[in-house]
């Protein structure tokens, strides 16, 4: 254990409790691979400060996670448009994280989920009405299963005076965005930003390959489009992050993407997968031997696994009984 403040003998009760919560988060975190030793030395001090502040105030630890944008349109990766067991399992894991925190901090924890699908729906080829249906289904599921755990804040809450997603996106960019050239420069100079761009480019390219509108393009042409779109997704994602930091400065910031240990964001694992970048909205769930894991639908051996339906919709895969 790396103590965050002082040697163990000198630690206050608040510091020990904060460290225990940080240990819980670290057990569930996702780290960038091959990070420089300087980036893995110790967690960013902002985490300890925010945790300690909640403890001293006797309030729930409030965490914030931009996530759950909408299902990838590539059906070789996903089962359909709506949340399925992949999302439900991710929510169960986030609930378990909060329950673990409550075991060492009596006021517990609440998680603000900030769906970002409308921030870049046009760039990831998901229609805005589909994003809205996905968000509504996710919120309804959380109200039914976790009524005291999750809160929601999306683009429509950020700009309630603007009623169409295109104008909301424009307002987000006007108020909070960097230039694309600045994003490109950061990708050249910063390893974490570079890894993010590479991961997003891969996902966008895979999604494009599943859409008929791009079928006539060569792979090189699709790669070029995906790289350009990835910069714009990052631009909007960064703008959304700045808006959220301004609106909720005291929340502990989680991320769905792998991060350096020293990052001001804590990369959090939503579900087991062989790919650290794979998310529930880019994959299908497999339930096997009491475990749930994520895998792209096209990579699942359907001679071994059968598609399972729930409430009339595809939910996940399970082993075929022999």
C-alpha positions as CSV (number, residue, x, y, z in Angstrom):
1,X,0.0,0.0,0.0
2,X,1.3,3.5,-0.9
3,X,0.2,5.9,1.9
4,X,-0.9,9.1,0.3
5,X,0.0,11.6,3.1
6,X,2.3,10.5,5.9
7,X,3.8,7.4,7.4
8,X,1.2,5.0,8.8
9,X,1.9,5.8,12.4
10,X,1.2,9.5,11.9
11,X,-2.0,9.0,9.8
12,X,-5.2,10.4,11.1
13,X,-8.4,8.4,11.1
14,X,-9.6,10.4,8.1
15,X,-6.4,9.7,6.1
16,X,-6.6,6.0,6.9
17,X,-10.3,5.9,5.8
18,X,-9.5,7.9,2.6
19,X,-6.7,5.4,1.9
20,X,-9.0,2.5,2.4
21,X,-11.5,3.9,-0.1
22,X,-8.7,4.7,-2.6
23,X,-7.5,1.1,-2.3
24,X,-11.1,-0.1,-3.2
25,X,-11.0,2.1,-6.3
26,X,-7.5,0.9,-7.2
27,X,-8.6,-2.7,-7.2
28,X,-11.2,-1.9,-9.9
29,X,-9.2,0.5,-11.9
30,X,-7.9,0.2,-15.5
31,X,-4.3,1.4,-16.1
32,X,-2.7,2.3,-19.3
33,X,-0.2,-0.4,-20.3
34,X,3.5,0.3,-20.7
35,X,3.2,3.6,-18.7
36,X,6.4,5.4,-17.7
37,X,7.4,4.7,-14.1
38,X,6.9,8.4,-13.3
39,X,3.3,8.1,-14.4
40,X,2.6,5.0,-12.2
41,X,4.4,6.2,-9.0
42,X,1.3,7.3,-7.0
43,X,-2.3,8.4,-7.5
44,X,-3.1,12.0,-8.3
45,X,-3.4,13.9,-5.0
46,X,-6.8,15.3,-6.0
47,X,-8.4,11.9,-5.4
48,X,-7.3,11.8,-1.8
49,X,-8.4,15.4,-1.2
50,X,-11.9,14.8,-2.5
51,X,-12.3,11.6,-0.6
52,X,-11.1,13.1,2.6
53,X,-13.5,16.1,2.1
54,X,-16.5,13.7,2.0
55,X,-15.3,11.9,5.1
56,X,-14.8,15.0,7.1
57,X,-18.2,16.4,6.0
58,X,-19.9,13.1,6.9
59,X,-21.4,13.0,3.5
60,X,-21.7,10.3,0.7
61,X,-18.7,10.2,-1.6
62,X,-19.9,11.6,-4.8
63,X,-18.3,10.2,-8.0
64,X,-18.9,11.2,-11.6
65,X,-18.6,9.0,-14.7
66,X,-19.2,10.1,-18.3
67,X,-20.3,6.8,-19.9
68,X,-23.1,4.9,-21.7
69,X,-23.3,6.9,-24.9
70,X,-25.4,4.4,-26.9
71,X,-24.9,1.1,-28.7
72,X,-22.3,0.9,-31.5
73,X,-24.2,0.7,-34.8
74,X,-22.0,-2.2,-35.9
75,X,-24.0,-5.4,-35.3
76,X,-20.9,-7.5,-35.6
77,X,-20.0,-6.0,-32.2
78,X,-23.4,-5.5,-30.5
79,X,-26.8,-7.2,-30.2
80,X,-29.0,-4.3,-30.8
81,X,-29.8,-0.6,-30.1
82,X,-30.9,-0.9,-26.5
83,X,-29.1,-1.7,-23.2
84,X,-28.7,-5.4,-22.6
85,X,-26.9,-7.6,-20.1
86,X,-23.6,-5.9,-21.0
87,X,-24.9,-2.5,-19.6
88,X,-26.8,-4.1,-16.7
89,X,-23.7,-6.0,-15.6
90,X,-21.6,-2.8,-15.7
91,X,-24.2,-1.1,-13.6
92,X,-24.1,-4.0,-11.1
93,X,-20.3,-3.6,-10.9
94,X,-20.6,0.1,-10.3
95,X,-23.2,-0.6,-7.6
96,X,-20.8,-3.1,-6.0
97,X,-18.1,-0.5,-6.0
98,X,-20.4,1.9,-4.1
99,X,-21.4,-0.8,-1.6
100,X,-17.7,-1.6,-0.9
101,X,-17.1,2.1,-0.2
102,X,-20.2,2.1,2.1
103,X,-18.6,-0.7,4.1
104,X,-15.7,1.7,5.2
105,X,-17.6,5.0,4.9
106,X,-21.1,4.9,6.5
107,X,-22.7,7.7,4.5
108,X,-21.9,5.6,1.4
109,X,-21.4,6.7,-2.2
110,X,-23.5,8.0,-5.0
111,X,-22.5,7.9,-8.7
112,X,-23.5,10.6,-11.2
113,X,-23.7,9.0,-14.6
114,X,-23.3,11.5,-17.4
115,X,-24.3,9.8,-20.7
116,X,-22.4,11.5,-23.5
117,X,-24.1,10.0,-26.5
118,X,-25.7,13.3,-27.7
119,X,-22.3,15.0,-27.4
120,X,-21.0,13.1,-30.5
121,X,-23.9,11.0,-31.9
122,X,-23.3,12.5,-35.3
123,X,-19.7,11.5,-35.3
124,X,-20.3,7.9,-34.2
125,X,-23.2,7.4,-36.6
126,X,-25.9,6.8,-33.9
127,X,-29.2,8.8,-34.6
128,X,-30.1,11.2,-31.8
129,X,-33.6,9.6,-31.3
130,X,-31.8,6.2,-30.8
131,X,-29.5,7.8,-28.2
132,X,-32.5,9.3,-26.4
133,X,-34.2,5.8,-26.3
134,X,-31.1,4.2,-25.0
135,X,-30.6,6.8,-22.2
136,X,-34.3,6.6,-21.2
137,X,-34.1,2.8,-20.9
138,X,-30.9,3.0,-18.9
139,X,-32.4,5.5,-16.5
140,X,-35.6,3.4,-16.1
141,X,-33.5,0.3,-15.3
142,X,-31.5,2.2,-12.6
143,X,-34.7,3.7,-11.0
144,X,-36.1,0.1,-10.8
145,X,-33.0,-1.7,-9.6
146,X,-30.8,1.0,-7.9
147,X,-33.2,3.8,-6.8
148,X,-30.7,5.2,-4.2
149,X,-27.5,4.8,-6.1
150,X,-27.3,6.6,-9.5
151,X,-28.1,10.1,-10.6
152,X,-28.1,11.2,-14.3
153,X,-26.9,14.4,-16.0
154,X,-26.8,14.6,-19.8
155,X,-26.5,17.3,-22.5
156,X,-30.2,18.2,-22.2
157,X,-29.8,19.0,-18.5
158,X,-26.7,21.1,-19.2
159,X,-28.5,23.2,-21.8
160,X,-32.2,23.1,-20.8
161,X,-32.9,26.3,-22.8
162,X,-31.8,24.6,-26.0
163,X,-34.2,21.9,-27.4
164,X,-32.3,20.2,-30.2
165,X,-29.1,18.1,-29.9
166,X,-27.3,19.8,-32.9
167,X,-27.7,23.2,-31.2
168,X,-26.7,21.7,-27.8
169,X,-23.5,20.3,-29.4
170,X,-22.8,23.7,-30.9
171,X,-23.2,25.4,-27.6
172,X,-20.9,22.9,-25.9
173,X,-18.2,23.6,-28.4
174,X,-18.6,27.3,-28.2
175,X,-18.3,27.4,-24.5
176,X,-15.8,24.6,-23.6
177,X,-13.9,23.2,-26.6
178,X,-10.2,23.4,-27.7
179,X,-9.3,23.7,-31.3
180,X,-8.7,20.5,-33.3
181,X,-5.1,21.7,-33.8
182,X,-4.6,21.7,-30.1
183,X,-6.0,18.2,-29.8
184,X,-3.6,17.1,-32.6
185,X,-0.7,18.7,-30.7
186,X,-1.6,17.0,-27.5
187,X,-1.7,13.6,-29.3
188,X,1.8,14.2,-30.5
189,X,3.1,15.3,-27.1
190,X,1.2,13.3,-24.5
191,X,1.2,9.5,-24.2
192,X,-2.2,9.2,-22.6
193,X,-3.9,11.5,-25.2
194,X,-2.2,9.6,-28.0
195,X,-3.4,6.3,-26.6
196,X,-6.9,7.7,-26.3
197,X,-6.8,8.8,-30.0
198,X,-5.6,5.4,-31.1
199,X,-8.3,3.6,-29.1
200,X,-11.1,5.8,-30.5
201,X,-9.8,5.5,-34.0
202,X,-10.0,1.7,-33.7
203,X,-13.5,1.8,-32.4
204,X,-14.7,4.3,-35.0
205,X,-13.1,2.3,-37.8
206,X,-14.8,-0.9,-36.6
207,X,-18.1,0.8,-36.4
208,X,-17.8,2.2,-39.9
209,X,-17.0,-1.2,-41.3
210,X,-20.4,-2.4,-40.1
211,X,-22.3,0.4,-41.9
212,X,-23.4,0.0,-45.6
213,X,-22.9,3.7,-46.2
214,X,-19.1,3.2,-46.0
215,X,-19.0,-0.1,-47.9
216,X,-17.7,1.4,-51.1
217,X,-14.6,3.0,-49.4
218,X,-11.2,1.3,-49.2
219,X,-9.9,0.5,-45.7
220,X,-7.3,3.3,-46.1
221,X,-10.1,5.8,-46.8
222,X,-12.1,4.6,-43.8
223,X,-9.0,4.8,-41.6
224,X,-8.5,8.4,-42.7
225,X,-12.1,9.3,-41.9
226,X,-11.9,7.4,-38.5
227,X,-8.7,9.3,-37.5
228,X,-10.3,12.6,-38.3
229,X,-13.5,11.8,-36.5
230,X,-11.5,10.6,-33.4
231,X,-10.0,14.1,-33.0
232,X,-13.5,15.5,-33.1
233,X,-14.8,13.0,-30.6
234,X,-12.0,13.9,-28.3
235,X,-12.7,17.6,-28.8
236,X,-16.3,17.2,-27.7
237,X,-15.4,14.7,-24.9
238,X,-12.9,17.2,-23.5
239,X,-15.5,19.9,-23.7
240,X,-18.0,17.7,-21.9
241,X,-15.4,17.0,-19.2
242,X,-14.8,20.7,-18.7
243,X,-18.5,21.4,-18.4
244,X,-18.9,18.6,-15.8
245,X,-15.9,19.8,-13.8
246,X,-17.4,23.3,-13.7
247,X,-20.8,22.0,-12.7
248,X,-19.6,19.3,-10.2
249,X,-16.2,20.3,-9.0
250,X,-16.3,18.2,-5.8
251,X,-17.1,14.9,-7.5
252,X,-14.4,12.2,-7.8
253,X,-13.8,11.8,-11.5
254,X,-14.0,8.3,-12.9
255,X,-13.3,7.3,-16.5
256,X,-14.3,4.3,-18.7
257,X,-10.9,4.5,-20.4
258,X,-7.6,3.2,-19.0
259,X,-5.6,5.9,-17.3
260,X,-2.2,6.5,-15.8
261,X,-2.2,6.0,-12.0
262,X,-1.2,9.7,-11.7
263,X,-4.1,10.9,-13.9
264,X,-6.7,13.2,-12.3
265,X,-9.2,10.6,-13.7
266,X,-9.5,7.1,-12.3
267,X,-9.9,4.6,-15.1
268,X,-12.6,2.1,-13.8
269,X,-13.3,-1.4,-15.0
270,X,-16.9,-1.8,-16.0
271,X,-16.7,-5.5,-16.9
272,X,-14.2,-8.3,-17.5
273,X,-12.8,-8.4,-21.0
274,X,-9.5,-9.4,-22.8
275,X,-9.4,-5.9,-24.3
276,X,-9.0,-3.1,-21.7
277,X,-10.6,-0.6,-24.1
278,X,-13.8,-2.7,-24.7
279,X,-17.0,-1.2,-23.3
280,X,-20.5,-2.7,-22.9
281,X,-21.8,-0.5,-25.8
282,X,-19.1,-2.0,-28.2
283,X,-19.7,-5.6,-27.2
284,X,-22.0,-8.4,-26.2
285,X,-22.1,-10.1,-22.8
286,X,-21.3,-13.8,-22.3
287,X,-22.6,-15.4,-19.1
288,X,-20.6,-18.6,-18.3
289,X,-19.7,-20.4,-15.1
290,X,-21.1,-17.7,-12.9
291,X,-19.0,-15.0,-14.7
292,X,-20.0,-12.3,-17.2
293,X,-17.5,-11.1,-19.7
294,X,-17.6,-8.9,-22.8
295,X,-16.7,-9.9,-26.3
296,X,-17.5,-8.5,-29.8
297,X,-20.4,-10.4,-31.2
298,X,-18.6,-11.4,-34.3
299,X,-15.9,-13.0,-32.3
300,X,-18.3,-15.2,-30.3
301,X,-18.4,-18.9,-31.4
302,X,-22.1,-19.5,-31.9
303,X,-21.5,-23.2,-32.2
304,X,-20.7,-23.1,-28.5
305,X,-22.9,-20.2,-27.3
306,X,-26.6,-19.5,-27.8
307,X,-28.2,-16.1,-27.9
308,X,-30.5,-15.6,-24.8
309,X,-33.5,-13.2,-24.9
310,X,-35.0,-11.2,-22.1
311,X,-38.3,-9.5,-22.3
312,X,-38.4,-10.3,-26.0
313,X,-35.1,-8.6,-26.8
314,X,-31.5,-10.1,-27.3
315,X,-29.7,-10.0,-24.0
316,X,-26.5,-12.1,-23.9
317,X,-24.9,-15.3,-24.9
318,X,-24.7,-18.5,-22.8
319,X,-23.1,-21.9,-23.4
320,X,-25.2,-24.4,-25.4
321,X,-26.2,-27.3,-23.3
322,X,-24.7,-30.5,-24.6
